[in-house]
């Protein structure tokens, strides 16, 4: 294991659910997992530390979809939160935006982490269109507050699920896809910082890629060993991520998980492929974790920094978002 001390903190209902997913995936031994909410959780899961914030503010209830209540709850518990984040090298924040606790408490926690000079990646989920303009406006306001506070922000947009999987897709399947998108981001970041590899990545590599606060594009590809050289530009796009203009990316951190049959030509092919689809002078750092057994599939996890030049646009027109993301 690398020496980095890593924490994953879920804020609000969606964030706490994401932390449960990463605990179920077996990452409790690699990172400290925290679930922060205003209401009392009756069904707690091993490997996660549950923390109630704003006990006096909400009296153990939810924030009522009011960001100001979530913010007040976090401010009430600010001393506790300061102690919670201290001592870590890297913190991953995860939350759903648009409601009360995630939208209100997340900016407060992000500010505390910034003041502690801790590197942070924030993975947030935007609401569905049918949840209303008010919820989207609250999500936008929260995202604007954390912009500049976090070294990296990955935005997952639930509203893209319909255009990708179709309107007849069950809600259960939609939520599963959204959960998987979050889990991929969370687990990949934790793996980079905690797994010892043949070509190792560490905190200095992460710092080099995330030197400036930036919106990032995070994705993972599963590639057949025989098809490495046929990867297209659109395959690099995380379909649920918002406005990923990956050709603008000024830095890329890549972790490859492969079998013993992975060779130098394979590594060169993947490196060349990534370079072809990002900015010409972009920094590229590649790590390789190799198993003792041969594998047909190769997993390529990557973080592209600067994939969004400016603040993302909040256009509820799904087709426009999809077309923009895939055509740039």
PyMOL commands that set and color helices and strands:
alter all, ss='L'
color gray80, all
select helices_A, chain A and resi 12-24+55-58+67-76+78-85+101-115+129-131+133-146+158-165+171-194+203-209+225-230+234-236+246-248+264-276+318-327
alter helices_A, ss='H'
color red, helices_A
select strands_A, chain A and resi 6-11+32-37+48-52+90-96+119-126+152-157+214-224+251-258+283-290+297-308
alter strands_A, ss='S'
color yellow, strands_A
deselect
rebuild
show_as cartoon
